[in-house]
Structure formats: C-alpha cells, structure tokens
Amino acid sequence: MIFTKKTLPYLLIITFLFTCILGSSSTKAFAMSSKGSSKIAFHTDANNYSKSATTIDVTGTNPFDALVVELYKKGDSKFYKRIDVYKYGTYKVSFSLKGLKSGQYDVHVNSSWSYLSFHAELTNYLNVQR
C-alpha cells in the first residue's frame, strides 16, 4: 500500500487522535465503589489485580477523626489485614499484595462517632491473581 502526499497527513492525524483517546484511559474508570454508609464511602483503584500488581489502593473520605479499613478474603469472617486511619478528610491506604493468595477479596470500612456507627463495603469482590 502506497500513501500519497495527500493521504499521509490525514492518516497521521487519525492515528494521533486514536492514540490520544485510547491512551487517556486509566484504571480509575474501572475502580470498584462501595455500598453502605455514604458518610464513609470509598473506592479501590481497580477491580482485578494481576500477578504484576503490588498493592490494593483504597481512597475515601473520613468525616470523623478515625476509621478502620479492613481486607477480607471471601468466605472468611476474620480480616486478613487492617489499617487504622487517624486523619480527617480524604485518605488513601494501600494493602500490599505480597503474600496474598489468589482469590476474591472484600474491603470493609468502619467508623463510629458518639453513639453512631458507620459501615461500608465494596459492591463486588476484588479478584486477585498470583
């Protein structure tokens, strides 16, 4: 296929546009959100974690002075890892995937203020491959 001087600039422009559109996508578009209390709503950075992934990042808003972020394996009532957050406002915590086995995992966030308790968890399980 031979490109003439007239068609080559159009082909380059179209290629550039497709590259910009496809290259601008991020994992945040595929992030998992939470259900439960909207006061402590959060989301993860992805739904699926491949063998090359290193962490599960959880981002949310803390309207109080403390909350707990816990990682559970599906079918297990005991948390696998726990991170305490003592920060008002937006927070980001990371669970290391080192030593984590393949399977489905859930993230729970709990907080309390005075006599009120708040709970949120992921809408679906996270898939981890090792």
Long-range contacts (C-beta under 8 A, 24 or more apart in sequence): 32-122, 32-123, 32-124, 32-126, 33-122, 33-123, 34-60, 34-107, 34-109, 34-120, 34-121, 34-122, 34-123, 35-120, 35-121, 35-122, 35-123, 36-109, 36-118, 36-119, 36-120, 36-121, 37-118, 37-119, 37-120, 39-63, 39-111, 39-118, 40-67, 40-109, 40-110, 40-111, 40-118, 40-119, 40-120, 41-120, 42-69, 42-107, 42-109, 42-120, 44-107, 44-122, 44-126, 46-126, 47-124, 47-126, 47-127, 48-126, 48-127, 48-129, 49-97, 49-126, 49-127, 49-128, 49-129, 50-129, 51-129, 51-130, 53-97, 53-128, 54-96, 54-97, 54-98, 55-94, 55-95, 55-96, 55-97, 56-94, 56-95, 56-97, 56-105, 56-107, 56-126, 56-128, 57-92, 57-93, 57-94, 58-92, 58-93, 58-94, 58-95, 58-107, 58-109, 59-90, 59-91, 59-92, 60-90, 60-91, 60-109, 61-89, 61-90, 61-91, 62-87, 62-88, 62-89, 62-90, 62-91, 62-111, 63-88, 64-88, 64-111, 64-112, 64-113, 66-111, 67-91, 67-109, 67-110, 67-111, 68-109, 68-110, 68-111, 69-93, 69-107, 69-108, 69-109, 70-107, 70-108, 70-109, 70-110, 71-95, 71-105, 71-106, 71-107, 72-105, 72-106, 72-107, 72-108, 73-101, 73-103, 73-104, 73-105, 73-106, 74-103, 74-104, 74-105, 74-106, 74-125, 79-108, 80-105, 97-128, 97-130, 100-128, 100-130, 101-128, 101-130, 102-128, 102-129, 102-130, 103-128, 104-128
